[in-house]
Amino acid sequence: MSPPERAAAEAMARDLVAGCVGLRVDRLHRAVARIHEGALARIGLSLAQTEILGIVVGHGRPLPPSAVASALTMERSTVSRTLAGMTTAGWIEAVELTPTGRTRLVGVTPLGLQVLASARGAWEGAQTRVLERLGPEALDVLDRWLAALVDPMPP
């Protein structure tokens, strides 16, 4: 590597560490997820599974997996793998086909509702731990950032 290339790489490394939004958000995500995952693991759930159950139940009707992925800003393949495990566990089921017949809608089973309800204490404990550290304004700040960068969930 030539001295100018090395200098350019070193400058980039300094700028990345000093001011990269993506790096900071990734670190924040890992720290927050670690707290939530630790709490939810005690009842056999992952954060992604909890989020998926919450999105489908909260929407009030079965959803196509693509809508779940969009709502969570997750890759469709990740959602599909997670849904497969949740289907095996009996928490999610394919309930109907879309009008075109190409996509199955997923709904939450009675067991899935029970599992989601049982997650409340673990989730609340994790939320409290995170918000005590970040401060009471954290949710409003995060909501503003998400509104600025993420499309809302399709109807």
Residue frames as a rotation matrix with the C-alpha (Angstrom) as fourth column:
MET 1
0.589 0.808 0.000 0.00
0.808 -0.589 0.000 0.00
0.000 0.000 -1.000 0.00
SER 2
-0.185 -0.650 0.737 1.37
0.599 -0.669 -0.440 3.40
0.779 0.360 0.513 -0.94
PRO 3
-0.836 -0.192 -0.513 1.80
0.539 -0.459 -0.707 6.13
-0.100 -0.868 0.487 1.67
PRO 4
-0.800 0.599 0.044 -1.10
-0.577 -0.786 0.222 8.20
0.167 0.152 0.974 0.21
GLU 5
-0.082 0.784 -0.616 -3.39
-0.186 0.595 0.782 5.14
0.979 0.178 0.097 0.26
ARG 6
-0.365 -0.127 -0.922 -2.39
0.795 0.473 -0.380 4.40
0.485 -0.872 -0.072 3.84
ALA 7
-0.985 -0.015 -0.170 -3.02
0.100 -0.855 -0.508 8.02
-0.138 -0.518 0.844 4.84
ALA 8
-0.510 0.855 -0.098 -6.43
-0.653 -0.310 0.691 7.94
0.560 0.417 0.716 3.15
ALA 9
-0.006 0.481 -0.877 -7.34
0.275 0.844 0.461 4.72
0.961 -0.238 -0.138 4.98
GLU 10
-0.629 -0.292 -0.720 -6.19
0.760 -0.038 -0.649 6.15
0.162 -0.956 0.246 8.31
ALA 11
-0.940 0.336 0.048 -8.20
-0.339 -0.938 -0.076 9.34
0.019 -0.088 0.996 7.73
MET 12
-0.199 0.906 -0.375 -11.27
-0.448 0.256 0.856 7.28
0.871 0.338 0.355 6.89
ALA 13
-0.186 0.074 -0.980 -10.81
0.663 0.746 -0.069 5.19
0.725 -0.662 -0.187 10.04
ARG 14
-0.916 -0.177 -0.360 -10.59
0.390 -0.608 -0.691 8.35
-0.097 -0.774 0.626 12.18
ASP 15
-0.729 0.685 -0.012 -13.70
-0.642 -0.677 0.360 9.85
0.238 0.270 0.933 10.55
LEU 16
-0.153 0.667 -0.729 -15.60
-0.067 0.729 0.681 6.59
0.986 0.153 -0.066 10.90
VAL 17
-0.345 -0.055 -0.937 -14.86
0.844 0.420 -0.335 6.25
0.412 -0.906 -0.099 14.60
ALA 18
-0.937 -0.137 -0.320 -15.35
0.285 -0.831 -0.478 9.96
-0.201 -0.539 0.818 15.31
GLY 19
-0.636 0.663 -0.395 -18.60
-0.542 -0.748 -0.383 10.60
-0.549 -0.030 0.835 13.50
CYS 20
-0.862 0.320 -0.393 -20.28
-0.189 0.516 0.835 7.69
0.470 0.794 -0.384 11.73
VAL 21
-0.194 0.895 0.402 -24.02
-0.981 -0.175 -0.083 7.61
-0.004 -0.410 0.912 12.44
GLY 22
0.461 0.393 -0.796 -24.28
-0.535 0.839 0.105 4.02
0.708 0.377 0.597 11.21
LEU 23
-0.433 -0.717 -0.546 -21.57
0.119 0.555 -0.823 2.84
0.893 -0.422 -0.155 13.59
ARG 24
-0.883 0.111 0.455 -23.27
-0.461 -0.383 -0.801 4.51
0.085 -0.917 0.389 16.55
VAL 25
0.114 0.993 -0.009 -26.72
-0.989 0.115 0.090 3.20
0.091 -0.002 0.996 15.66
ASP 26
0.258 -0.089 -0.962 -25.32
-0.228 0.962 -0.150 -0.33
0.939 0.259 0.228 15.24
ARG 27
-0.778 -0.595 -0.202 -23.66
0.084 0.220 -0.972 -0.12
0.623 -0.773 -0.121 18.66
LEU 28
-0.621 0.638 0.455 -26.85
-0.777 -0.425 -0.465 1.22
-0.103 -0.642 0.759 20.23
HIS 29
0.326 0.768 -0.552 -28.88
-0.814 0.525 0.250 -1.54
0.481 0.368 0.796 18.57
ARG 30
-0.102 -0.436 -0.894 -26.57
0.057 0.895 -0.442 -4.24
0.993 -0.096 -0.066 19.87
ALA 31
-0.946 -0.289 0.150 -26.59
-0.107 -0.157 -0.982 -2.82
0.307 -0.944 0.118 23.40
VAL 32
-0.334 0.904 0.266 -30.38
-0.930 -0.271 -0.248 -2.44
-0.153 -0.331 0.931 23.55
ALA 33
0.352 0.464 -0.813 -30.99
-0.655 0.743 0.140 -5.80
0.668 0.483 0.565 21.88
ARG 34
-0.547 -0.630 -0.551 -28.63
-0.006 0.661 -0.750 -7.53
0.837 -0.407 -0.365 24.33
ILE 35
-0.882 0.271 0.386 -30.74
-0.449 -0.231 -0.863 -6.28
-0.145 -0.935 0.325 27.26
HIS 36
0.078 0.987 -0.143 -34.03
-0.986 0.055 -0.155 -7.28
-0.145 0.153 0.977 25.63
GLU 37
0.154 -0.074 -0.985 -32.72
-0.504 0.852 -0.143 -10.63
0.850 0.518 0.094 24.36
GLY 38
-0.832 -0.535 -0.148 -31.42
-0.126 0.441 -0.889 -11.50
0.541 -0.721 -0.434 27.83
ALA 39
-0.640 0.663 0.389 -34.77
-0.643 -0.185 -0.743 -10.76
-0.420 -0.726 0.544 29.44
LEU 40
0.292 0.845 -0.448 -36.87
-0.954 0.227 -0.196 -12.52
-0.064 0.484 0.873 26.79
ALA 41
-0.310 -0.492 -0.813 -34.61
-0.563 0.785 -0.261 -15.59
0.766 0.377 -0.520 26.57
ARG 42
-0.900 -0.041 0.433 -35.74
-0.414 0.387 -0.824 -16.58
-0.134 -0.921 -0.365 30.06
ILE 43
-0.021 0.951 0.308 -39.21
-0.435 0.269 -0.860 -17.26
-0.900 -0.152 0.408 28.66
GLY 44
-0.200 -0.169 0.965 -37.97
0.522 0.815 0.250 -18.81
-0.829 0.554 -0.075 25.42
LEU 45
0.815 0.502 0.289 -38.47
0.522 -0.421 -0.742 -15.85
-0.251 0.756 -0.605 23.07
SER 46
-0.458 -0.867 0.195 -36.13
0.880 -0.411 0.239 -13.78
-0.128 0.281 0.951 20.97
LEU 47
-0.474 0.246 -0.845 -36.63
0.013 -0.958 -0.286 -10.08
-0.880 -0.147 0.451 20.42
ALA 48
-0.881 0.128 -0.456 -37.41
-0.472 -0.158 0.867 -10.70
0.040 0.979 0.200 16.73
GLN 49
-0.684 0.663 -0.303 -40.08
0.557 0.743 0.370 -13.26
0.471 0.084 -0.878 17.63
THR 50
-0.336 0.539 -0.773 -41.61
0.741 -0.355 -0.570 -10.86
-0.582 -0.764 -0.280 20.14
GLU 51
-0.658 0.037 -0.752 -41.62
-0.326 -0.914 0.241 -8.06
-0.679 0.404 0.613 17.57
ILE 52
-0.900 0.326 -0.288 -43.28
-0.177 0.330 0.927 -10.27
0.397 0.886 -0.240 14.96
LEU 53
-0.466 0.765 -0.445 -45.98
0.870 0.488 -0.074 -11.40
0.160 -0.421 -0.893 17.39
GLY 54
-0.357 0.286 -0.889 -46.55
0.448 -0.783 -0.432 -7.78
-0.819 -0.553 0.152 18.39
ILE 55
-0.837 0.010 -0.547 -46.81
-0.433 -0.623 0.651 -6.55
-0.335 0.782 0.526 14.79
VAL 56
-0.792 0.558 -0.248 -49.29
0.133 0.554 0.822 -9.23
0.596 0.618 -0.513 13.71
VAL 57
-0.294 0.701 -0.650 -51.43
0.955 0.193 -0.224 -8.98
-0.031 -0.686 -0.727 16.85
GLY 58
-0.466 0.037 -0.884 -51.26
0.308 -0.930 -0.202 -5.18
-0.829 -0.366 0.422 16.81
HIS 59
-0.957 0.103 -0.270 -52.33
-0.289 -0.389 0.875 -4.99
-0.015 0.915 0.402 13.19
GLY 60
-0.339 0.897 0.284 -55.51
-0.633 0.006 -0.774 -6.87
-0.696 -0.442 0.566 14.09
ARG 61
0.821 0.565 -0.076 -55.57
-0.444 0.550 -0.708 -9.21
-0.358 0.615 0.703 11.12
PRO 62
0.452 -0.678 0.580 -53.32
0.594 0.714 0.371 -11.69
-0.665 0.177 0.725 9.34
LEU 63
0.556 -0.389 -0.735 -50.51
-0.572 -0.820 0.001 -10.14
-0.603 0.420 -0.679 7.31
PRO 64
0.898 -0.416 -0.147 -48.33
0.118 0.547 -0.829 -11.20
0.425 0.727 0.540 4.42
PRO 65
0.476 -0.793 -0.380 -44.76
0.824 0.252 0.508 -11.87
-0.307 -0.554 0.773 5.53
SER 66
-0.272 -0.592 0.758 -43.61
0.808 -0.568 -0.154 -8.98
0.522 0.571 0.634 3.33
ALA 67
0.428 0.490 0.759 -45.73
-0.025 -0.834 0.552 -6.54
0.903 -0.256 -0.345 5.40
VAL 68
0.941 -0.172 -0.290 -44.20
0.323 0.211 0.923 -7.92
-0.098 -0.962 0.254 8.60
ALA 69
0.053 -0.987 0.150 -40.72
0.994 0.067 0.090 -7.43
-0.099 0.144 0.985 7.13
SER 70
-0.140 -0.047 0.989 -41.58
0.489 -0.872 0.028 -3.91
0.861 0.487 0.144 6.04
ALA 71
0.789 0.533 0.304 -43.03
-0.007 -0.487 0.873 -2.96
0.614 -0.692 -0.380 9.43
LEU 72
0.859 -0.492 -0.145 -39.88
0.287 0.227 0.931 -4.16
-0.425 -0.841 0.336 11.19
THR 73
0.669 -0.622 -0.407 -37.46
-0.743 -0.541 -0.394 -2.92
0.025 0.566 -0.824 8.52
MET 74
0.006 -0.605 0.796 -36.10
-0.384 0.734 0.560 -6.47
-0.923 -0.309 -0.228 8.30
GLU 75
-0.724 -0.293 -0.625 -35.02
-0.690 0.282 0.667 -8.53
-0.020 0.914 -0.406 5.34
ARG 76
0.325 0.916 -0.234 -37.81
-0.923 0.362 0.134 -10.76
0.208 0.172 0.963 4.03
SER 77
0.105 -0.345 -0.933 -35.56
-0.151 0.922 -0.358 -13.80
0.983 0.178 0.045 4.21
THR 78
-0.897 -0.423 0.130 -34.88
-0.156 0.028 -0.987 -13.13
0.414 -0.906 -0.091 7.90
VAL 79
-0.333 0.866 0.374 -38.59
-0.917 -0.204 -0.343 -12.78
-0.221 -0.457 0.861 8.60
SER 80
0.404 0.497 -0.768 -39.32
-0.711 0.698 0.078 -15.98
0.575 0.515 0.635 6.65
ARG 81
-0.377 -0.617 -0.691 -36.76
0.037 0.736 -0.676 -17.96
0.926 -0.280 -0.255 8.67
THR 82
-0.939 0.052 0.341 -38.09
-0.344 -0.232 -0.910 -16.56
0.032 -0.971 0.235 11.94
LEU 83
-0.024 0.999 -0.028 -41.70
-0.999 -0.025 -0.039 -17.26
-0.039 0.027 0.999 10.91
ALA 84
0.111 0.018 -0.994 -40.76
-0.399 0.917 -0.028 -20.86
0.910 0.399 0.109 10.06
GLY 85
-0.797 -0.467 -0.383 -39.48
0.168 0.438 -0.883 -21.43
0.580 -0.768 -0.270 13.60
MET 86
-0.778 0.566 0.272 -42.50
-0.575 -0.469 -0.670 -19.69
-0.252 -0.678 0.690 15.08
THR 87
0.142 0.809 -0.570 -44.80
-0.900 0.346 0.267 -21.88
0.413 0.475 0.777 12.98
THR 88
-0.230 -0.329 -0.916 -43.02
0.008 0.940 -0.340 -24.99
0.973 -0.086 -0.213 14.24
ALA 89
-0.983 -0.172 -0.055 -43.45
0.068 -0.069 -0.995 -23.70
0.168 -0.983 0.079 17.80
GLY 90
-0.324 0.943 -0.079 -47.18
0.917 0.334 0.219 -23.25
0.233 -0.002 -0.973 17.13
TRP 91
-0.405 0.111 -0.907 -47.20
0.499 -0.805 -0.321 -19.46
-0.766 -0.583 0.271 17.65
ILE 92
-0.346 0.209 -0.915 -47.89
-0.716 -0.688 0.114 -18.44
-0.606 0.695 0.388 14.04
GLU 93
-0.234 0.272 0.933 -49.90
0.488 0.863 -0.129 -20.13
-0.841 0.425 -0.335 11.32
ALA 94
-0.995 0.056 -0.081 -50.63
-0.097 -0.409 0.907 -19.57
0.018 0.911 0.413 7.65
VAL 95
-0.520 0.854 0.027 -54.30
0.064 0.070 -0.995 -18.67
-0.852 -0.516 -0.091 7.72
GLU 96
0.626 0.745 0.230 -55.26
0.317 0.026 -0.948 -17.83
-0.713 0.666 -0.220 4.14
LEU 97
-0.323 -0.664 0.674 -54.03
0.919 -0.051 0.391 -16.96
-0.225 0.746 0.627 0.71
THR 98
-0.583 0.115 -0.804 -54.05
-0.153 -0.988 -0.031 -13.46
-0.798 0.105 0.594 -0.71
PRO 99
0.452 0.868 -0.203 -56.56
-0.364 -0.028 -0.931 -12.85
-0.814 0.495 0.303 -3.53
THR 100
0.242 -0.426 -0.872 -53.87
-0.963 0.005 -0.270 -13.64
0.119 0.905 -0.409 -6.12
GLY 101
0.984 0.177 -0.024 -53.22
-0.169 0.967 0.193 -16.97
0.058 -0.186 0.981 -4.42
ARG 102
0.421 -0.897 -0.133 -49.47
0.098 0.191 -0.977 -16.38
0.902 0.398 0.168 -4.42
THR 103
-0.605 -0.663 0.440 -48.88
-0.308 -0.315 -0.898 -15.25
0.734 -0.679 -0.014 -0.85
ARG 104
0.032 0.565 -0.825 -50.00
0.743 0.539 0.398 -16.79
0.669 -0.625 -0.402 2.41
LEU 105
0.199 0.086 0.976 -51.07
-0.502 -0.847 0.177 -14.51
0.842 -0.525 -0.126 5.21
VAL 106
-0.523 -0.416 -0.744 -49.77
0.433 0.622 -0.652 -15.28
0.734 -0.663 -0.146 8.68
GLY 107
0.381 0.676 0.630 -51.79
-0.412 -0.486 0.771 -15.00
0.827 -0.554 0.094 11.85
VAL 108
-0.655 -0.570 0.496 -51.10
-0.667 0.128 -0.733 -15.56
0.354 -0.812 -0.465 15.52
THR 109
-0.228 0.528 -0.818 -52.43
0.238 0.845 0.479 -18.73
0.944 -0.086 -0.318 17.13
PRO 110
0.818 0.531 0.222 -54.00
-0.125 -0.214 0.969 -18.86
0.562 -0.820 -0.108 20.59
LEU 111
0.605 -0.683 -0.410 -50.67
0.787 0.434 0.438 -20.23
-0.122 -0.587 0.800 21.85
GLY 112
-0.305 -0.724 0.619 -48.88
0.786 -0.559 -0.266 -17.30
0.538 0.405 0.739 20.21
LEU 113
0.274 0.502 0.820 -51.21
-0.126 -0.827 0.548 -14.87
0.953 -0.253 -0.164 21.99
GLN 114
0.969 0.088 -0.229 -50.46
0.193 0.304 0.933 -16.62
0.152 -0.948 0.278 25.27
VAL 115
0.188 -0.979 -0.074 -46.71
0.982 0.189 -0.004 -16.47
0.018 -0.072 0.997 24.65
LEU 116
-0.276 -0.258 0.926 -46.88
0.409 -0.903 -0.130 -12.77
0.870 0.343 0.354 23.78
ALA 117
0.647 0.583 0.491 -48.90
-0.220 -0.475 0.852 -12.02
0.730 -0.659 -0.179 26.91
SER 118
0.867 -0.337 -0.368 -46.40
0.496 0.504 0.707 -13.96
-0.053 -0.796 0.604 29.03
ALA 119
-0.023 -0.932 0.361 -43.57
0.898 -0.177 -0.402 -11.80
0.439 0.315 0.842 27.64
ARG 120
0.652 0.382 0.656 -44.91
0.217 -0.922 0.321 -8.61
0.727 -0.067 -0.683 29.26
GLY 121
0.957 -0.263 -0.123 -42.93
0.073 -0.194 0.978 -8.81
-0.281 -0.945 -0.167 32.51
ALA 122
0.162 -0.950 0.266 -39.62
0.807 0.282 0.518 -9.61
-0.568 0.131 0.813 30.79
TRP 123
-0.008 -0.103 0.995 -40.18
0.852 -0.522 -0.047 -6.94
0.524 0.847 0.093 28.15
GLU 124
0.839 0.379 0.391 -41.18
0.136 -0.841 0.524 -4.30
0.527 -0.386 -0.757 30.71
GLY 125
0.743 -0.630 -0.225 -38.10
0.330 0.052 0.942 -5.07
-0.582 -0.775 0.247 32.78
ALA 126
-0.145 -0.809 0.570 -35.86
0.955 0.037 0.296 -4.66
-0.260 0.587 0.767 29.74
GLN 127
0.280 0.340 0.898 -37.65
0.628 -0.772 0.096 -1.46
0.726 0.537 -0.430 28.70
THR 128
0.991 0.125 -0.052 -37.21
0.115 -0.578 0.808 -0.01
0.071 -0.807 -0.587 32.18
ARG 129
0.371 -0.925 -0.079 -33.49
0.608 0.178 0.774 -0.85
-0.702 -0.335 0.628 32.24
VAL 130
-0.243 -0.463 0.852 -32.92
0.961 -0.237 0.145 0.76
0.135 0.854 0.503 28.85
LEU 131
0.390 0.497 0.776 -35.02
0.462 -0.834 0.302 3.88
0.797 0.241 -0.554 29.48
GLU 132
0.901 -0.162 -0.403 -33.43
0.339 -0.319 0.885 4.45
-0.272 -0.934 -0.232 32.90
ARG 133
-0.028 -0.999 0.024 -30.09
0.707 -0.002 0.708 4.67
-0.707 0.037 0.706 31.12
LEU 134
-0.489 -0.165 0.857 -31.20
0.843 -0.342 0.415 6.62
0.224 0.925 0.306 28.05
GLY 135
-0.930 0.190 -0.314 -33.60
-0.021 -0.881 -0.473 9.02
-0.366 -0.433 0.824 29.74
PRO 136
-0.199 0.972 0.123 -37.32
0.324 0.183 -0.928 9.71
-0.925 -0.145 -0.351 29.44
GLU 137
0.274 0.295 -0.915 -36.98
-0.635 -0.659 -0.403 11.52
-0.722 0.692 0.007 26.10
ALA 138
-0.671 -0.704 0.231 -35.41
-0.313 0.552 0.773 8.50
-0.672 0.446 -0.591 24.37
LEU 139
-0.273 0.623 0.733 -38.62
0.703 0.649 -0.290 7.13
-0.657 0.436 -0.616 22.83
ASP 140
0.725 0.553 -0.411 -39.60
0.175 -0.725 -0.666 10.51
-0.666 0.411 -0.622 21.37
VAL 141
0.038 -0.808 -0.587 -36.12
-0.735 -0.421 0.532 10.98
-0.677 0.412 -0.610 19.90
LEU 142
-0.760 -0.330 0.560 -36.11
0.029 0.844 0.536 7.48
-0.649 0.424 -0.632 18.40
ASP 143
0.140 0.902 0.409 -39.62
0.696 0.204 -0.688 7.96
-0.704 0.381 -0.599 16.98
ARG 144
0.663 0.047 -0.747 -38.56
-0.324 -0.882 -0.343 11.21
-0.675 0.469 -0.570 15.27
TRP 145
-0.400 -0.889 -0.224 -35.51
-0.676 0.121 0.727 9.53
-0.619 0.443 -0.649 13.79
LEU 146
-0.615 0.227 0.755 -37.54
0.420 0.905 0.070 6.58
-0.667 0.360 -0.652 12.55
ALA 147
0.497 0.865 -0.070 -40.17
0.445 -0.323 -0.836 8.88
-0.745 0.384 -0.545 11.04
ALA 148
0.417 -0.413 -0.810 -37.42
-0.630 -0.774 0.070 10.72
-0.655 0.481 -0.583 9.16
LEU 149
-0.487 -0.816 -0.311 -35.80
-0.819 0.302 0.488 7.59
-0.305 0.492 -0.816 7.72
VAL 150
-0.931 0.154 0.330 -38.31
0.178 0.983 0.044 4.73
-0.318 0.099 -0.943 7.60
ASP 151
-0.622 0.777 -0.097 -41.49
-0.424 -0.230 0.876 4.43
0.658 0.586 0.472 5.55
PRO 152
-0.305 0.587 0.750 -44.59
-0.882 0.123 -0.455 3.72
-0.359 -0.800 0.480 7.62
MET 153
-0.754 0.104 0.649 -46.14
0.116 0.993 -0.024 0.25
-0.647 0.057 -0.761 7.58
PRO 154
-0.856 0.480 -0.193 -48.37
-0.320 -0.198 0.927 -0.22
0.406 0.855 0.323 4.53
PRO 155
-0.203 0.865 0.459 -52.12
-0.958 -0.080 -0.275 -0.58
-0.201 -0.496 0.845 5.25
